[in-house]
Amino acid sequence: MRILVVRTGGFAGIERRAEVDTSGRPDEDEWRALAQLALRPAAPPSAADRVRDGFSYRITVDGRTVTCHDPHLSDAQRALISRVLKEGA
């Protein structure tokens, strides 16, 4: 399974992207479970709920994509984003 995270926004507006291929990893099942939870769609925040200079994220798992925004991330989205940005290339 391939997981891509793209982070945009923030004060500087710099895009950061990272990707992890979980195929053959000993923790592949853990990644899969977390990715399935993170892909659950959430209600989009209204413009009033957005944080100025907050980050927006695009999470893509095997061709399926969800977009989410700080501070309205689920626990699973926050955990997956953090892991991919830390471990991904």
C-alpha positions, 0 to 999 in steps of 0.5 A: 500500500502506498500512502502519500501526504501533501501538506500545504499552507502555514505561515510560509505556504511551503508545500511538503510531501512524503510517501511511504510504501508499506508493502512487506513491512512488518508493521504493514497491518498497523499502517493499513488499519490507521490509513482506513480510519484516516480516510473516513470523510469528515464534515468540511469546516466552514470558512469561520472554522479555519485557522489563519495560516493553518495547514491543509493536508491531502492524504492519498492511499492507493488512489483514494484521497481525502482532504482535511484541515488543521485543527479539524483532524481526526486522531487517526488523520493526525497520527497518519500524517505525523508518521508519514511525514516523519518516516516517508521519503 
